[in-house]
Amino acid sequence: MLSFGASMFFTDYSIGAVELARTLESRGFESLWAPEHSHIPLTRKSPFPGGGDLPKKYYDTMDPFVTLTAAAVATTRLKIGTGVCLVAQRDPIQTAKLVASIDQVSGGRFLFGVGNGWNQDELEDHGVAFADRHKVARERIEAMKVIWTKSKPEYQGEFVQFGPMMTWPKPVQKPHPPVIVGGAFPYSARRAIRYGDGWIPQAKRGTYEEIAELIPEFRKMASAAGRNPDEIEITVWGPKQEVDLMKRYEDLGVSRIVFSLESEPADKLGSVLDGWEKVMRAANA
């Protein structure tokens, strides 16, 4: 049975996180996801992966941990996830506490979607060289896992170093909330296999037309690396609204579908939610 979730860039002109979370939960959706950008520099060394001009919502999006906490408090079953948290731009000690805290507040409903970032200027403003972002992100995730699982964690890497410390709370979920790695095939697939509990591929990217064609290859990659592919949960991002495609995903072992909602008021989202609810119920009939 496929789970279905929605993602939104929450802004001061979109539906609020509380209202959307309650709406999603009442309709039977599984999860709500929020992306992040700390800021958008006016220079642009990196082209927007979606092509064309960067949409306004990227400049305006709120902090995901704030909006998702509000969503968690307003619901009882809905899972909440970062889609994605740019860990290379965040302090790992403080982010580990944020993740553990939101997992506590939500009663263990947090999904830690992570990504390494595409915006060179944004990364550089955080003191991270673009070429180093993948290793920086990996070390910060490794360090956070130690913080979540050890009573006196310490970590010594190239980019992250700290001696023994004491920090609580620890997450509700054990050993920690699932780390779900987002990005394009094959590079993010390799990162998910190396240190992730799940993988978030886009349904379509410039290098492929439909991720369903590549999922068998991902599973082979996982097995070759010594991972059980069944233990790496796959979340497909932004697929076509087609029942047959959903059934194909399920046959391929996909666990979750996440569709994107525009940053709009509630009265403009009803028909989109109606369409996805219909697809969800048909796919899971």
LINRARA-V30892 format. One line per field, one symbol per residue. phi: phi as a letter, one per 30 degrees, with the letter a starting at -180 (. if undefined). A space follows every 50 residues. Layout:
phi = ???
This chain:
phi = .dcbbbbbddbdbceddddddddddddjddabbbdbbdabdddbdcdded iidddedddcddddddddddddddbbcddbbdbbddddcbdddddedddd ddddddiiccccdbbcjccedddddcicdedcdddedddddeddddddcc dbdbabbdcbbadebbbbdcdddcdaedcccckddcddddddddbccabc cddbbdcacadedcdededddddddicdddccdccdcidddbdddddded ddjdcbcbcccddbdedccedddedddddedddcd
